[in-house]
Amino acid sequence: MLSPKGRQVVALEGESGAIRARGTEITTLGEQMHTSAAFLRRLADQASGMKGEAVEKLQEIVGETHIELGRAAALYQPTGPILVGYADALDEHQPRVRLRVSSCEQAKAAYDAAPGYLDRPFWAEPAPWRSDDEKQSMGEENAQDDREKQRLHEEYLDALRDFDTEVDSWEEVFDSTADAIEDAFDGKIEDSFWDDVDGGVAVVVKVLQVAGTILAVAAIVIGGPIIAALGAVVAVATLVLVAYQFFRDDASGMDLALAIVGVIPFGSAGKLFQGKSGLLNFAGDAFPAFKPSTWSAAASQLDDIAMAGRFAGGGMKGLAQSGRTLWQLNNPAGVGDVLSRLMLGKDTTKLTGVIDTMTAGSRGWAHSTTLPAAWEFTHMMISGPIKMTDKIANWTGHGDQSISKRVPWLGVLL
């Protein structure tokens, strides 16, 4: 049932008692804040001129606290009475609106139950085979029913309009209450430029975290340099923004550590044994988004995928063929590549390369590729099952029970 102004004809919601109690609490709290601020200000004034580290520390703390308390009191003191006033108004308007709702329901029930029509259809007219007397008698009866139906309809509309009038009256009180609270806060709470930046960064970090999760799943299921490049960009961007949040006290040390874990390739730490070139390669693995080889490989695959789509004729067929080509380029061993990435973090091609390097012999310890490969293989065999268990825990909604969460230092190390 809708009113002429498009409102649902329902009772007015709200618990005036709870609103009044909250308003009273806010008023009391504001008065206590004001009293406390005045006390702290006097305490700071009385301590002026005294010497000693304890006194100086007291003055430093009190000097900041009494100012903030005074600002809070200036917000709370006028807001409480406004809420109490609204609770009183709600007490007055709720029974009125409830009465109007009841009137509308009764008027509608009477209108619906009454015979007759507002606009009588042809099939409700007396049948042609009736006698003239019967037609006249039935016509008079129908006309009387239609007049009564029209009257009840007008009463129903009047009841709906009365409902709108009553709700309009309540809305005026509600709007004036909201305006009064806004005026009480106006100019007393202002976000700085950096507060606005912090809010924007928080939103972007949430978006990047969701995008990173999606790309992490795609990296396991599909793999390849395209997704790796996108994942690297997201990981680096997340690290930069989380580091900003950390220095702004908006993120914990654990948040920062997890962001670092998303970038640093602990599995490639064996390259540090390879001297200067290994160090550069390690840095390249840490920031693959900035390696030319990453983007050249991704660009090459994009060309191949686009070419396959064009040869297939474009449209949905071309799109399907592009998807198949993306899969085939990144998974020459089929599902085996996916399982290898899931369990060990590498596809079968890279896994074979690691094993070949380990068994290829050496040209002396300092220049050997065997030790770095052995390091990476060992790390892979330890971290792979743990990462797989973590992924399963997260995908099944038990992320808090994952190994990395239960043993945080192990999650950071791996």
C-alpha positions as a printed NumPy array, in Angstrom:
array([[  0.   ,   0.   ,   0.   ],
       [  1.557,   3.273,  -1.185],
       [  0.608,   6.81 ,  -0.279],
       [  0.109,   9.527,  -2.916],
       [  3.745,  10.558,  -2.253],
       [  5.006,   7.043,  -2.878],
       [  5.594,   6.061,   0.752],
       [  4.945,   2.637,   2.179],
       [  2.054,   2.949,   4.614],
       [  3.744,   1.529,   7.702],
       [  4.226,   2.567,  11.303],
       [  7.039,   4.941,  12.2  ],
       [ 10.125,   3.067,  13.358],
       [ 12.44 ,   4.054,  16.183],
       [ 12.767,   3.524,  19.922],
       [ 12.355,   6.856,  21.605],
       [ 13.433,   5.466,  24.98 ],
       [ 16.771,   4.266,  23.624],
       [ 17.332,   7.558,  21.764],
       [ 16.503,   9.585,  24.878],
       [ 18.841,   7.464,  27.022],
       [ 21.633,   7.862,  24.5  ],
       [ 21.095,  11.608,  24.348],
       [ 21.221,  11.841,  28.123],
       [ 24.438,   9.791,  28.204],
       [ 26.051,  12.033,  25.588],
       [ 25.028,  15.154,  27.518],
       [ 26.468,  13.76 ,  30.758],
       [ 29.644,  12.67 ,  29.012],
       [ 30.047,  16.099,  27.431],
       [ 29.693,  17.787,  30.839],
       [ 32.25 ,  15.387,  32.327],
       [ 34.643,  16.113,  29.458],
       [ 34.221,  19.845,  29.979],
       [ 34.88 ,  19.52 ,  33.721],
       [ 37.9  ,  17.286,  33.122],
       [ 39.329,  19.664,  30.517],
       [ 39.005,  22.579,  32.922],
       [ 40.668,  20.571,  35.698],
       [ 43.58 ,  19.532,  33.472],
       [ 44.031,  23.09 ,  32.263],
       [ 44.249,  24.332,  35.863],
       [ 46.681,  21.508,  36.658],
       [ 48.936,  22.569,  33.786],
       [ 48.774,  26.208,  34.86 ],
       [ 49.624,  25.37 ,  38.472],
       [ 52.614,  23.263,  37.351],
       [ 54.073,  26.093,  35.302],
       [ 57.379,  27.301,  36.645],
       [ 58.172,  23.96 ,  38.272],
       [ 61.266,  22.035,  37.205],
       [ 61.903,  18.334,  36.698],
       [ 61.385,  15.685,  34.041],
       [ 58.165,  14.435,  35.657],
       [ 56.641,  17.907,  35.69 ],
       [ 57.691,  18.575,  32.097],
       [ 56.187,  15.277,  30.964],
       [ 52.991,  16.056,  32.874],
       [ 52.734,  19.457,  31.208],
       [ 53.335,  17.898,  27.784],
       [ 50.615,  15.275,  28.2  ],
       [ 48.103,  17.534,  29.928],
       [ 48.653,  20.322,  27.416],
       [ 47.494,  18.105,  24.543],
       [ 44.789,  16.26 ,  26.49 ],
       [ 42.847,  19.203,  27.846],
       [ 42.626,  20.735,  24.361],
       [ 41.251,  17.541,  22.834],
       [ 38.859,  17.033,  25.74 ],
       [ 37.599,  20.581,  25.316],
       [ 36.956,  19.976,  21.62 ],
       [ 35.105,  16.744,  22.349],
       [ 33.021,  18.447,  25.029],
       [ 32.069,  21.18 ,  22.547],
       [ 30.668,  18.429,  20.304],
       [ 28.964,  16.261,  22.903],
       [ 27.339,  18.939,  25.073],
       [ 25.029,  20.416,  22.393],
       [ 24.373,  17.084,  20.658],
       [ 22.862,  15.257,  23.64 ],
       [ 19.924,  17.656,  24.173],
       [ 19.164,  17.578,  20.441],
       [ 18.73 ,  13.797,  20.597],
       [ 16.559,  14.082,  23.712],
       [ 14.375,  16.625,  21.922],
       [ 13.993,  14.313,  18.95 ],
       [ 13.027,  11.431,  21.256],
       [ 10.25 ,  13.615,  22.716],
       [  9.039,  14.466,  19.202],
       [  9.13 ,  10.781,  18.231],
       [  6.939,   9.97 ,  21.238],
       [  4.433,  12.455,  19.884],
       [  4.459,  11.445,  16.22 ],
       [  4.639,   7.644,  16.468],
       [  1.087,   7.129,  17.834],
       [ -0.269,   9.639,  15.31 ],
       [  1.322,   7.828,  12.386],
       [  0.206,   4.487,  13.808],
       [ -3.384,   5.781,  13.951],
       [ -3.163,   6.965,  10.33 ],
       [ -1.854,   3.557,   9.24 ],
       [ -4.81 ,   1.88 ,  10.947],
       [ -7.23 ,   4.303,   9.261],
       [ -5.707,   3.56 ,   5.863],
       [ -5.976,  -0.186,   6.388],
       [ -9.616,   0.063,   7.463],
       [-10.514,   2.382,   4.586],
       [ -8.841,   0.098,   2.077],
       [-10.57 ,  -2.987,   3.485],
       [-13.97 ,  -1.259,   3.25 ],
       [-13.279,  -0.084,  -0.29 ],
       [-12.07 ,  -3.507,  -1.46 ],
       [-15.075,  -5.305,   0.067],
       [-17.718,  -2.938,  -1.319],
       [-19.591,  -3.912,  -4.492],
       [-19.626,  -1.612,  -7.466],
       [-17.024,  -0.077,  -9.735],
       [-15.286,   3.24 , -10.156],
       [-15.603,   2.698, -13.887],
       [-18.147,  -0.05 , -14.527],
       [-17.119,  -2.378, -17.386],
       [-19.584,  -3.372, -20.122],
       [-19.834,  -6.94 , -18.896],
       [-21.149,  -5.734, -15.524],
       [-24.104,  -3.968, -17.164],
       [-27.544,  -5.672, -17.236],
       [-27.719,  -8.377, -19.909],
       [-29.476,  -7.443, -23.179],
       [-32.122, -10.138, -22.748],
       [-33.393,  -8.624, -19.532],
       [-36.702,  -6.82 , -19.598],
       [-36.786,  -3.051, -19.502],
       [-38.035,  -3.09 , -15.921],
       [-35.241,  -5.446, -14.878],
       [-32.655,  -3.318, -16.659],
       [-33.942,  -0.194, -14.953],
       [-34.005,  -1.821, -11.517],
       [-30.538,  -3.361, -11.914],
       [-29.17 ,  -0.109, -13.358],
       [-30.366,   1.889, -10.322],
       [-28.871,  -0.707,  -7.978],
       [-25.576,  -0.666,  -9.88 ],
       [-25.477,   3.109,  -9.858],
       [-26.023,   3.13 ,  -6.107],
       [-23.2  ,   0.584,  -5.628],
       [-20.903,   2.62 ,  -7.858],
       [-21.631,   5.815,  -5.9  ],
       [-20.842,   4.013,  -2.636],
       [-17.672,   2.562,  -4.159],
       [-16.644,   6.051,  -5.238],
       [-17.33 ,   7.443,  -1.77 ],
       [-15.261,   4.719,  -0.094],
       [-12.495,   5.336,  -2.595],
       [-12.427,   9.025,  -1.699],
       [-12.299,   8.114,   1.998],
       [ -9.38 ,   5.786,   1.279],
       [ -7.533,   8.531,  -0.6  ],
       [ -8.243,  10.996,   2.217],
       [ -6.794,   8.509,   4.713],
       [ -3.648,   8.145,   2.581],
       [ -3.278,  11.917,   2.274],
       [ -3.69 ,  12.271,   6.059],
       [ -0.934,   9.672,   6.46 ],
       [  1.349,  11.705,   4.187],
       [  0.586,  14.873,   6.127],
       [  1.479,  13.202,   9.417],
       [  4.709,  11.747,   8.031],
       [  5.582,  15.15 ,   6.534],
       [  5.257,  16.625,  10.001],
       [  7.606,  13.996,  11.435],
       [ 10.091,  14.457,   8.583],
       [ 10.29 ,  18.174,   9.35 ],
       [ 11.286,  17.325,  12.908],
       [ 13.773,  14.702,  11.704],
       [ 15.357,  17.075,   9.174],
       [ 15.6  ,  19.891,  11.712],
       [ 17.235,  17.475,  14.164],
       [ 19.767,  16.381,  11.55 ],
       [ 20.478,  20.023,  10.657],
       [ 20.963,  20.903,  14.315],
       [ 23.457,  18.07 ,  14.804],
       [ 25.285,  19.1  ,  11.633],
       [ 25.459,  22.677,  12.899],
       [ 26.829,  21.417,  16.225],
       [ 29.617,  19.61 ,  14.395],
       [ 30.178,  22.243,  11.718],
       [ 33.738,  23.526,  11.757],
       [ 34.695,  21.474,  14.811],
       [ 35.803,  18.322,  13.028],
       [ 37.774,  18.803,   9.842],
       [ 39.818,  16.203,   8.048],
       [ 43.259,  17.334,   7.018],
       [ 44.676,  16.724,   3.56 ],
       [ 46.541,  13.676,   4.848],
       [ 43.394,  12.316,   6.496],
       [ 41.721,  12.4  ,   3.086],
       [ 44.769,  10.709,   1.552],
       [ 44.687,   8.024,   4.258],
       [ 41.063,   7.267,   3.447],
       [ 41.805,   6.972,  -0.263],
       [ 44.824,   4.753,   0.362],
       [ 42.774,   2.446,   2.585],
       [ 40.22 ,   1.961,  -0.196],
       [ 42.918,   1.336,  -2.826],
       [ 44.68 ,  -1.203,  -0.571],
       [ 41.425,  -3.136,  -0.146],
       [ 40.916,  -3.175,  -3.907],
       [ 44.51 ,  -4.287,  -4.499],
       [ 44.164,  -7.061,  -1.924],
       [ 41.097,  -8.414,  -3.712],
       [ 42.841,  -8.087,  -7.087],
       [ 45.917,  -9.821,  -5.672],
       [ 43.815, -12.736,  -4.449],
       [ 42.16 , -13.105,  -7.853],
       [ 45.529, -12.963,  -9.629],
       [ 47.031, -15.473,  -7.172],
       [ 44.308, -17.963,  -8.043],
       [ 44.757, -17.231, -11.771],
       [ 48.519, -17.716, -11.432],
       [ 47.905, -21.233, -10.131],
       [ 45.138, -22.217, -12.523],
       [ 46.461, -20.503, -15.675],
       [ 50.017, -19.319, -15.021],
       [ 52.22 , -17.489, -17.5  ],
       [ 54.081, -14.178, -17.79 ],
       [ 50.954, -12.069, -18.39 ],
       [ 49.399, -12.91 , -15.037],
       [ 52.836, -12.867, -13.384],
       [ 53.429,  -9.307, -14.61 ],
       [ 50.024,  -8.136, -13.399],
       [ 50.513,  -9.903, -10.065],
       [ 53.919,  -8.292,  -9.631],
       [ 52.515,  -4.822, -10.269],
       [ 49.742,  -5.413,  -7.728],
       [ 52.191,  -6.813,  -5.148],
       [ 54.601,  -3.875,  -5.489],
       [ 51.762,  -1.324,  -5.386],
       [ 50.327,  -3.009,  -2.292],
       [ 53.726,  -2.96 ,  -0.582],
       [ 54.204,   0.753,  -1.286],
       [ 50.755,   1.687,   0.032],
       [ 50.937,  -0.584,   3.088],
       [ 54.354,   0.904,   3.897],
       [ 52.724,   4.341,   3.73 ],
       [ 49.971,   3.127,   6.075],
       [ 52.564,   1.69 ,   8.449],
       [ 54.378,   5.014,   8.75 ],
       [ 50.998,   6.721,   9.257],
       [ 50.138,   4.229,  12.045],
       [ 47.258,   2.854,   9.956],
       [ 48.84 ,  -0.597,   9.483],
       [ 50.582,  -2.995,  11.844],
       [ 54.034,  -4.477,  11.531],
       [ 52.444,  -7.782,  10.547],
       [ 50.54 ,  -6.065,   7.713],
       [ 53.822,  -4.667,   6.437],
       [ 55.601,  -8.024,   6.804],
       [ 52.894,  -9.801,   4.818],
       [ 53.125,  -7.158,   2.084],
       [ 56.892,  -7.703,   1.941],
       [ 56.372, -11.456,   1.717],
       [ 54.227, -10.812,  -1.341],
       [ 57.208,  -9.227,  -3.1  ],
       [ 60.429, -10.828,  -1.836],
       [ 61.15 , -14.166,  -3.573],
       [ 62.461, -16.17 ,  -0.63 ],
       [ 62.507, -19.193,  -2.931],
       [ 65.165, -17.456,  -5.038],
       [ 67.445, -16.654,  -2.099],
       [ 69.953, -19.164,  -3.444],
       [ 70.911, -16.582,  -6.084],
       [ 72.585, -14.583,  -3.332],
       [ 75.358, -17.22 ,  -3.408],
       [ 76.164, -16.292,  -7.006],
       [ 77.929, -13.017,  -6.288],
       [ 77.042,  -9.673,  -7.826],
       [ 75.146, -11.114, -10.773],
       [ 73.121, -13.292,  -8.425],
       [ 72.295, -10.288,  -6.266],
       [ 71.009,  -8.431,  -9.327],
       [ 68.969, -11.452, -10.359],
       [ 67.51 , -11.698,  -6.852],
       [ 66.514,  -8.031,  -7.007],
       [ 64.962,  -8.684, -10.412],
       [ 62.918, -11.545,  -8.956],
       [ 61.831,  -9.29 ,  -6.099],
       [ 60.541,  -6.647,  -8.496],
       [ 59.627,  -8.568, -11.657],
       [ 57.198,  -5.834, -12.631],
       [ 60.206,  -3.689, -13.588],
       [ 62.157,  -6.334, -15.485],
       [ 62.095,  -5.79 , -19.268],
       [ 62.069,  -9.56 , -19.774],
       [ 58.811,  -9.823, -17.835],
       [ 57.012,  -7.391, -20.103],
       [ 58.595,  -8.684, -23.309],
       [ 57.434, -12.22 , -22.461],
       [ 53.969, -10.964, -21.596],
       [ 53.806,  -8.894, -24.797],
       [ 54.894, -11.899, -26.873],
       [ 52.161, -14.044, -25.402],
       [ 49.579, -11.32 , -25.958],
       [ 50.566, -11.193, -29.623],
       [ 50.204, -14.963, -29.941],
       [ 46.844, -14.934, -28.197],
       [ 45.527, -12.064, -30.315],
       [ 46.73 , -13.779, -33.499],
       [ 44.968, -17.009, -32.531],
       [ 41.742, -15.106, -31.907],
       [ 41.916, -13.396, -35.303],
       [ 42.609, -16.661, -37.135],
       [ 39.556, -18.175, -35.448],
       [ 37.383, -15.435, -36.986],
       [ 36.965, -13.136, -34.003],
       [ 33.793, -12.867, -31.947],
       [ 32.979, -15.589, -29.424],
       [ 34.91 , -18.194, -31.427],
       [ 37.976, -15.965, -31.425],
       [ 37.617, -15.337, -27.705],
       [ 37.35 , -19.061, -26.991],
       [ 40.396, -19.794, -29.129],
       [ 42.354, -17.045, -27.366],
       [ 41.536, -18.662, -24.042],
       [ 42.657, -22.076, -25.257],
       [ 45.881, -20.58 , -26.605],
       [ 46.559, -18.849, -23.26 ],
       [ 46.155, -22.192, -21.505],
       [ 48.285, -24.14 , -23.983],
       [ 51.14 , -21.611, -23.939],
       [ 51.387, -21.706, -20.167],
       [ 50.565, -25.352, -19.512],
       [ 52.455, -27.586, -21.965],
       [ 52.129, -30.445, -19.481],
       [ 48.417, -29.801, -18.986],
       [ 46.971, -30.303, -15.53 ],
       [ 50.403, -31.381, -14.313],
       [ 51.569, -27.77 , -14.529],
       [ 48.625, -26.609, -12.422],
       [ 49.232, -29.249,  -9.745],
       [ 52.954, -28.452,  -9.71 ],
       [ 52.252, -24.74 ,  -9.188],
       [ 49.673, -25.517,  -6.516],
       [ 51.959, -27.795,  -4.502],
       [ 55.423, -26.418,  -5.235],
       [ 54.932, -22.94 ,  -6.662],
       [ 56.537, -23.839, -10.039],
       [ 55.251, -25.366, -13.235],
       [ 56.818, -28.543, -14.578],
       [ 59.203, -26.695, -16.934],
       [ 60.737, -24.641, -14.121],
       [ 60.755, -27.644, -11.811],
       [ 62.712, -29.643, -14.382],
       [ 65.151, -26.763, -14.759],
       [ 65.847, -26.71 , -11.049],
       [ 66.504, -30.456, -10.921],
       [ 68.752, -30.325, -14.014],
       [ 70.792, -27.52 , -12.46 ],
       [ 71.216, -29.466,  -9.226],
       [ 72.593, -32.508, -11.039],
       [ 74.682, -30.728, -13.672],
       [ 77.932, -30.798, -11.766],
       [ 79.926, -27.762, -10.719],
       [ 82.857, -25.564, -11.715],
       [ 83.931, -24.901,  -8.18 ],
       [ 81.915, -23.891,  -5.114],
       [ 82.13 , -20.126,  -5.553],
       [ 80.813, -20.192,  -9.104],
       [ 78.595, -23.224,  -8.868],
       [ 74.93 , -23.138,  -9.821],
       [ 74.351, -26.349,  -7.877],
       [ 74.24 , -24.767,  -4.421],
       [ 71.705, -22.043,  -5.34 ],
       [ 69.55 , -24.643,  -7.084],
       [ 69.763, -26.921,  -4.055],
       [ 68.743, -24.013,  -1.832],
       [ 65.77 , -23.217,  -4.028],
       [ 64.741, -26.872,  -4.274],
       [ 64.923, -27.311,  -0.49 ],
       [ 62.928, -24.133,   0.084],
       [ 60.399, -25.262,  -2.496],
       [ 59.912, -28.68 ,  -0.904],
       [ 59.35 , -27.13 ,   2.529],
       [ 57.311, -24.078,   1.584],
       [ 55.261, -25.739,  -1.174],
       [ 53.121, -27.981,   1.063],
       [ 52.703, -25.197,   3.613],
       [ 51.556, -22.73 ,   0.942],
       [ 49.204, -25.322,  -0.512],
       [ 47.699, -25.939,   2.938],
       [ 47.313, -22.187,   3.445],
       [ 45.553, -21.811,   0.089],
       [ 43.136, -24.634,   0.86 ],
       [ 42.427, -23.125,   4.292],
       [ 41.714, -19.709,   2.747],
       [ 39.566, -21.086,  -0.068],
       [ 37.452, -23.091,   2.387],
       [ 36.909, -20.138,   4.725],
       [ 39.345, -21.303,   7.444],
       [ 42.107, -18.777,   6.821],
       [ 42.543, -18.154,  10.555],
       [ 43.545, -21.805,  10.944],
       [ 46.208, -21.714,   8.219],
       [ 49.8  , -22.555,   9.157],
       [ 51.032, -19.056,   8.3  ],
       [ 48.436, -17.528,  10.638],
       [ 49.04 , -19.95 ,  13.49 ],
       [ 52.84 , -19.632,  13.171],
       [ 53.321, -16.038,  11.859],
       [ 57.137, -16.117,  11.854],
       [ 57.071, -19.206,   9.625],
       [ 54.669, -17.491,   7.223],
       [ 57.   , -14.482,   6.969],
       [ 60.059, -16.671,   6.426],
       [ 58.441, -18.748,   3.692]])
